[in-house]
């Protein structure tokens, strides 16, 4: 009974993280997190605890990293925004759940894949409601803006003004997109998989960010090429690659001559400001400026505590040595996947999605947020649970396909 309630609470937490990343709608992120811990502790009064030194070291390292960043900021008198620093520490602390997931033998990938449908169910109706009832649509958009859950903008693409609705957790949609694209390719509930893949792909496209759009397109192209190769129809394969080459050339040509937009100018300003900061303060490359510190960005024309350039932000906060440790943690699942050929062949979709996610967060301030941490939890939980699952499947000689 308690284990079932634990699974239910994890489902609720994933739902809240997807729908309410800023915790301004339900205000339930911390209460649910604490309920999970309490439920698990009660469960442990009757069962033994499964300890894993690798997971213990991982959790310890992830929690120590922001503590080092805050300490660095205090020592250098750079702690300009303590609430941001504490908030970042709280976001990273969610990684403690890796312990509970491993001990309770719970897989969260099915929760993320299934519950992610809520984002298309929010965005797509609003998108079409704009043309039917603009007043109602913009009332909903204003609510999402107020709760820091989404952003709305008009963007010009190739001479066309397009309405863009960006949900803050939309980068996570690369996981269900890859999942259902993979299912369609391998013939797993093909009609349903195709329909779901279209929904997630459309939501990524209307989000309006280049990273979301590019990764969505690349995932679809990759799995469509795999599908054609599996069918071994040489004519369609040739036609596909000809059309792909033409489309890629036109896309790159357009990018080359298109005037830069405001978003690109801001990111360029951030980048140049990082270079100036490190040039003036080379010690930051070693020790970092500290978590919660601010620097002047010509992109924002103001002092900011965080920019969209997440990987450079890691270096600014922590310095190259500590940032490298965090980046190694992010890359570790990729290394294990390539070493485990059976896991890579059967569950390779999650690696494709993870590559896409790491690319997206490079220009999106989600890397060390609760959204970013749930991705880290997902990957390490997936590795541990799937390694055991593959072993049991081989021993039982069961070969039924389940992409989750």
Secondary structure, 3 states (H helix, E strand, C coil): CHHHHHHHHHHHHHHHHHHCCCCCCCCCHHHHHHHHHHHHHHHCCCCCCCCCHHHHHHHHHHHHHHHHHHHHHHHCCCCCCHHHHHHHHHHHHHHHHHHHHHHHCCCCHHHHHHHCHHHHHHHHHHHHHHHHCHHHHHHHHHHHHHCCCEEEEEEEECCEEEEEEEECCHHHHHHHHHHHHHHHHCCCCHHHHHHHHHHHHHHHHHCCCHHHHHHHHHHHHHHHHHHHHHHCCHHHHHHHHHHHHHHHHHHHHHHHHCCCCHHHHHHHHHHHHHHHHHHHCCCHHHHCCCCCCCEEECCCCEEECCCCCHHHHHHHHHCHHHHHHHHHHHHHHHHHHHHCHHHHHHHHHHHHHHHHHHHHHHHCCCCCCHHHHHHHHHHHHHHHHHHHHHHHHHHHCCCCCCCC
